[in-house]
Amino acid sequence: MITVAADGSGDFLSIQEAVDQIPMEKREPTIIHIKSGVYKEKLYIDKPWITLVGEGAETTVISYDDYAKKVFPSGEPYHTFHSYTAYIGGDHVTVEGVTIENTAGSGEIVGQALAAYVDGDCVAFRDCRFLGHQDTLFTGPLPPKPRDRASFGGPREDAPRRPVRQYYERCYVEGDVDFIFGSATAVFQDCEIVSLGRGWITAASTPEDVQYGYVFLRCKLTGDAPEQSVGLGRPWRNYAKTAFVDCWVGAHIKAAGWDRWNEQEPVDEVRYMEYGSVGPGAVTSGRAEWESELNVQEAGRLTAQRVLAGDDGWDPAIRSGG
């Protein structure tokens, strides 16, 4: 076990220093214990089998403030995917009891500002907080190509696209516009999803040949946004898949539930689903006509173990090295 402490009482002062000393080829779990403190650093993890364990998300905080409209010395803007506070591209990474925040501010002023760019396979977060505004949590991989420019930029621009699986348990995720977005198969279980203002919770870009996109199980959808001002999601690409099962849904959620991204995308292949949710925003009678209401058998099959199993049978309930 490696200990990181901002007050100098551990092996390293920063999390990045601890990560850098782990051999890339190591295939046994390495536990990095992070003592309480605010770690102002832009964290980059591209190594596998690392477990970060904080002393609680309220007191162990990774913080940075990059944003899409910021420019490099060359004058080139950061765009979305250079703006992350924490990049996690290694497989079999686990993070527990940590806050990851981007403090750049409102997207109306700074543009997109990622708290976390998560592009590893078999990555699990437990009891973590993700704080930001626009595009708080990106669940990679990137789509094949951008809509409006030659390249996305960011750490995985030229990497081969591959399906990845992610698990978020008892986490708190806040933002406003498209604040959970990307192509991963990701399960959010017993999480609180908090809308700070008008916008959309999800913007999935699920690949055509991937069976599952986002699955929210027993989550609580809350926030300060006005009543009827937030969509459950809009498709970032044509085959977006998102399901909300047994969730509590606040009054800030629009009656229609889902949007079409300014009519840019067809909805023939979009799979937006709900089942068993309660709360003032859970009435599905006014939902978009292209939503699917699951039956009890279909909803029962959407377990974390089944959705995330893949070809290797990954079960996020079995912890690695923690």
C-alpha positions as CSV (number, residue, x, y, z in Angstrom):
1,M,0.0,0.0,0.0
2,I,1.2,3.5,-0.9
3,T,0.0,6.5,1.2
4,V,-0.5,10.0,-0.3
5,A,-0.9,12.9,2.1
6,A,-1.1,16.6,1.3
7,D,0.4,17.4,4.8
8,G,3.6,15.4,4.1
9,S,2.8,12.5,6.4
10,G,2.7,9.9,3.7
11,D,4.9,8.4,1.0
12,F,4.0,11.1,-1.6
13,L,2.5,14.6,-1.6
14,S,0.5,14.1,-4.7
15,I,-1.6,11.3,-6.2
16,Q,0.2,11.7,-9.6
17,E,3.6,11.1,-8.0
18,A,2.3,7.8,-6.5
19,V,0.8,6.7,-9.8
20,D,4.0,7.5,-11.7
21,Q,6.1,5.2,-9.6
22,I,4.0,2.1,-10.3
23,P,5.5,0.0,-13.2
24,M,3.3,0.0,-16.3
25,E,3.6,-3.8,-16.7
26,K,2.4,-4.5,-13.1
27,R,-0.6,-6.9,-13.1
28,E,-1.3,-7.1,-9.4
29,P,-3.5,-4.6,-7.7
30,T,-1.7,-1.6,-6.1
31,I,-3.6,0.3,-3.4
32,I,-3.0,4.0,-3.0
33,H,-4.5,5.3,0.2
34,I,-5.2,9.1,-0.1
35,K,-5.5,10.9,3.2
36,S,-8.0,13.8,3.6
37,G,-7.1,17.0,1.9
38,V,-7.6,18.9,-1.3
39,Y,-5.3,17.8,-4.1
40,K,-5.0,20.5,-6.7
41,E,-3.7,18.4,-9.6
42,K,-4.6,17.2,-13.1
43,L,-4.5,13.4,-12.6
44,Y,-3.6,11.1,-15.4
45,I,-3.9,7.3,-14.9
46,D,-3.2,5.0,-17.9
47,K,-2.0,2.0,-15.9
48,P,-4.1,-1.0,-14.9
49,W,-4.9,-2.5,-11.5
50,I,-4.8,0.6,-9.4
51,T,-7.1,1.2,-6.5
52,L,-7.5,4.7,-5.0
53,V,-9.0,4.8,-1.6
54,G,-9.8,8.1,0.0
55,E,-10.9,8.8,3.6
56,G,-14.3,9.9,2.4
57,A,-15.6,12.0,-0.5
58,E,-16.4,14.9,1.8
59,T,-12.8,15.3,2.8
60,T,-10.6,13.7,0.1
61,V,-10.9,16.0,-3.0
62,I,-9.1,16.0,-6.3
63,S,-9.7,19.4,-7.9
64,Y,-8.7,21.3,-11.0
65,D,-10.2,24.0,-13.2
66,D,-9.4,23.5,-16.9
67,Y,-12.1,24.2,-19.4
68,A,-13.0,24.0,-23.1
69,K,-12.5,27.7,-23.9
70,K,-9.0,27.8,-22.3
71,V,-6.2,28.0,-24.8
72,F,-2.8,26.3,-25.1
73,P,0.3,28.6,-25.6
74,S,-0.1,27.8,-29.3
75,G,-3.5,29.5,-29.3
76,E,-5.3,26.2,-29.8
77,P,-8.4,25.8,-27.5
78,Y,-8.5,22.9,-25.0
79,H,-11.9,21.8,-26.3
80,T,-13.8,19.3,-24.2
81,F,-11.5,16.4,-23.9
82,H,-8.4,18.2,-22.6
83,S,-10.4,19.9,-19.8
84,Y,-10.5,16.9,-17.4
85,T,-9.5,17.0,-13.8
86,A,-8.9,13.2,-13.7
87,Y,-8.3,11.0,-16.7
88,I,-8.6,7.2,-16.0
89,G,-7.7,5.1,-19.0
90,G,-6.3,2.1,-17.3
91,D,-8.3,-1.1,-16.9
92,H,-9.3,-2.6,-13.6
93,V,-9.1,0.7,-11.8
94,T,-11.2,1.2,-8.6
95,V,-11.8,4.5,-6.8
96,E,-13.5,4.7,-3.4
97,G,-14.3,7.6,-1.1
98,V,-13.0,10.4,-3.3
99,T,-14.4,13.6,-4.8
100,I,-13.3,14.6,-8.3
101,E,-14.3,18.1,-9.2
102,N,-13.9,20.7,-11.9
103,T,-14.2,24.2,-10.5
104,A,-14.1,26.2,-13.8
105,G,-17.7,27.2,-13.5
106,S,-20.7,27.5,-15.8
107,G,-20.6,26.2,-19.3
108,E,-22.2,29.4,-20.5
109,I,-18.9,31.1,-19.6
110,V,-16.2,28.5,-19.9
111,G,-17.7,25.8,-22.1
112,Q,-17.4,22.1,-21.3
113,A,-15.3,21.3,-18.2
114,L,-14.9,17.6,-17.3
115,A,-14.4,16.4,-13.8
116,A,-13.6,12.9,-15.0
117,Y,-12.6,11.3,-18.3
118,V,-13.1,7.6,-17.7
119,D,-12.0,5.4,-20.6
120,G,-10.8,2.2,-18.9
121,D,-12.6,-1.2,-18.9
122,C,-13.8,-2.8,-15.7
123,V,-13.5,0.5,-13.8
124,A,-15.5,0.9,-10.6
125,F,-16.3,3.9,-8.4
126,R,-17.9,3.6,-5.0
127,D,-19.0,6.4,-2.6
128,C,-17.5,9.0,-4.9
129,R,-18.6,12.5,-5.9
130,F,-18.3,14.0,-9.4
131,L,-18.8,17.8,-9.3
132,G,-19.0,20.1,-12.3
133,H,-21.5,21.8,-14.6
134,Q,-21.4,21.0,-18.3
135,D,-20.1,17.6,-19.3
136,T,-19.1,16.6,-15.7
137,L,-18.5,12.9,-16.4
138,F,-17.3,11.5,-19.7
139,T,-17.6,7.7,-20.0
140,G,-15.4,6.8,-22.9
141,P,-14.7,5.8,-25.5
142,L,-15.0,8.7,-28.0
143,P,-17.4,8.3,-30.9
144,P,-15.7,7.4,-34.2
145,K,-15.4,11.1,-35.3
146,P,-16.7,14.5,-34.2
147,R,-19.6,16.3,-35.8
148,D,-18.2,19.8,-36.1
149,R,-14.4,19.7,-36.5
150,A,-11.5,17.6,-37.7
151,S,-10.6,16.0,-34.4
152,F,-11.8,15.7,-30.8
153,G,-8.4,16.3,-29.2
154,G,-7.6,14.9,-25.8
155,P,-5.7,11.8,-24.6
156,R,-7.5,9.1,-26.7
157,E,-8.0,10.9,-30.0
158,D,-6.0,8.3,-32.0
159,A,-6.7,5.2,-29.9
160,P,-8.7,2.4,-31.4
161,R,-12.3,2.5,-30.2
162,R,-13.3,-0.4,-28.0
163,P,-16.2,-1.3,-25.7
164,V,-15.6,-0.5,-22.1
165,R,-17.6,-1.2,-18.9
166,Q,-17.9,1.0,-15.8
167,Y,-19.7,0.7,-12.5
168,Y,-20.8,3.6,-10.2
169,E,-22.2,2.6,-6.8
170,R,-23.5,5.1,-4.2
171,C,-22.0,8.0,-6.1
172,Y,-23.1,11.6,-6.3
173,V,-23.0,13.2,-9.8
174,E,-23.9,16.8,-10.4
175,G,-24.1,19.1,-13.4
176,D,-26.4,20.7,-15.9
177,V,-25.9,20.1,-19.6
178,D,-25.2,16.5,-20.8
179,F,-23.4,15.9,-17.5
180,I,-23.1,12.1,-18.0
181,F,-22.1,11.4,-21.6
182,G,-20.2,9.0,-23.8
183,S,-20.1,5.5,-25.3
184,A,-19.4,3.2,-22.3
185,T,-21.7,0.5,-20.9
186,A,-22.1,2.0,-17.5
187,V,-24.3,1.0,-14.5
188,F,-25.2,3.6,-11.9
189,Q,-26.6,1.9,-8.8
190,D,-28.0,3.6,-5.8
191,C,-26.5,7.0,-6.9
192,E,-27.8,10.5,-6.5
193,I,-27.9,12.4,-9.9
194,V,-28.2,16.1,-9.2
195,S,-29.2,18.7,-11.8
196,L,-27.9,22.2,-11.0
197,G,-29.9,23.9,-13.8
198,R,-31.7,23.4,-17.1
199,G,-30.3,20.8,-19.3
200,W,-30.0,17.1,-19.8
201,I,-28.7,14.4,-17.5
202,T,-27.4,12.0,-20.2
203,A,-26.0,12.2,-23.7
204,A,-25.2,8.6,-24.6
205,S,-23.2,7.7,-27.8
206,T,-23.6,3.9,-27.5
207,P,-22.0,2.1,-30.4
208,E,-24.4,0.3,-32.7
209,D,-23.0,-3.1,-31.9
210,V,-23.0,-2.7,-28.1
211,Q,-26.0,-4.2,-26.3
212,Y,-26.2,-1.8,-23.3
213,G,-25.5,1.8,-22.7
214,Y,-26.4,3.6,-19.5
215,V,-28.4,1.8,-16.8
216,F,-29.6,3.7,-13.7
217,L,-30.7,1.3,-11.0
218,R,-32.5,2.7,-7.8
219,C,-31.0,6.1,-8.3
220,K,-32.4,9.4,-7.0
221,L,-32.8,12.2,-9.5
222,T,-32.8,15.5,-7.6
223,G,-31.6,19.1,-8.1
224,D,-32.1,22.8,-8.0
225,A,-33.3,23.1,-11.6
226,P,-36.8,24.6,-12.2
227,E,-39.7,22.3,-12.6
228,Q,-40.0,20.7,-16.1
229,S,-36.6,21.9,-17.2
230,V,-34.4,18.9,-17.4
231,G,-34.4,16.0,-19.8
232,L,-33.5,12.4,-18.9
233,G,-31.3,12.4,-22.0
234,R,-30.7,13.2,-25.6
235,P,-28.8,11.1,-28.2
236,W,-25.2,12.1,-28.9
237,R,-25.2,9.5,-31.6
238,N,-27.9,7.5,-33.4
239,Y,-27.8,4.3,-31.3
240,A,-27.9,5.8,-27.8
241,K,-29.2,3.5,-25.1
242,T,-30.3,4.6,-21.6
243,A,-32.5,3.0,-19.0
244,F,-33.9,4.2,-15.7
245,V,-35.2,1.4,-13.5
246,D,-36.8,1.8,-10.0
247,C,-35.5,5.4,-9.6
248,W,-37.0,8.3,-7.7
249,V,-37.5,11.2,-10.2
250,G,-37.9,14.8,-9.1
251,A,-40.3,17.4,-10.6
252,H,-37.4,19.0,-12.5
253,I,-37.7,16.3,-15.1
254,K,-39.7,17.2,-18.2
255,A,-42.9,15.3,-18.9
256,A,-41.6,14.2,-22.3
257,G,-38.5,12.9,-20.6
258,W,-36.3,12.8,-23.7
259,D,-35.1,15.2,-26.4
260,R,-33.8,14.7,-30.0
261,W,-30.8,17.1,-29.8
262,N,-32.3,19.8,-32.0
263,E,-33.6,17.2,-34.4
264,Q,-30.0,16.3,-35.5
265,E,-30.4,12.6,-34.8
266,P,-33.0,10.1,-36.0
267,V,-34.7,8.2,-33.2
268,D,-35.4,5.0,-35.0
269,E,-32.5,3.2,-33.4
270,V,-32.5,5.1,-30.1
271,R,-33.4,2.9,-27.1
272,Y,-34.6,5.0,-24.1
273,M,-36.3,3.0,-21.4
274,E,-38.0,3.3,-18.0
275,Y,-39.5,1.0,-15.5
276,G,-40.8,1.2,-11.9
277,S,-39.8,4.8,-11.2
278,V,-41.6,7.0,-8.6
279,G,-41.7,10.6,-7.7
280,P,-43.3,13.8,-9.2
281,G,-41.3,13.5,-12.4
282,A,-41.9,9.8,-12.9
283,V,-45.2,9.9,-14.7
284,T,-44.5,8.2,-18.0
285,S,-47.9,8.9,-19.7
286,G,-46.5,12.1,-21.3
287,R,-43.1,10.7,-22.3
288,A,-41.8,10.9,-25.9
289,E,-43.5,8.4,-28.1
290,W,-40.2,6.7,-28.9
291,E,-39.5,5.8,-25.3
292,S,-39.9,2.1,-24.4
293,E,-41.6,1.2,-21.1
294,L,-40.0,-2.0,-19.9
295,N,-42.0,-4.9,-18.4
296,V,-41.1,-6.6,-15.2
297,Q,-39.1,-9.4,-16.9
298,E,-37.1,-7.0,-19.0
299,A,-36.3,-4.7,-16.1
300,G,-35.3,-7.7,-14.0
301,R,-32.6,-8.6,-16.5
302,L,-31.0,-5.2,-16.1
303,T,-28.7,-6.1,-13.2
304,A,-25.2,-4.8,-12.8
305,Q,-23.8,-8.4,-13.1
306,R,-25.7,-9.1,-16.4
307,V,-25.1,-5.7,-18.0
308,L,-21.4,-5.6,-17.3
309,A,-20.5,-9.3,-17.7
310,G,-19.1,-9.0,-21.2
311,D,-17.2,-12.0,-22.5
312,D,-15.0,-12.4,-19.4
313,G,-17.8,-12.4,-16.8
314,W,-16.7,-9.2,-14.9
315,D,-18.7,-8.8,-11.7
316,P,-18.2,-5.4,-10.1
317,A,-19.3,-6.9,-6.7
318,I,-16.0,-8.8,-6.6
319,R,-13.5,-6.2,-5.5
320,S,-9.9,-6.2,-6.9
321,G,-7.2,-5.4,-4.3
322,G,-9.5,-3.3,-2.1
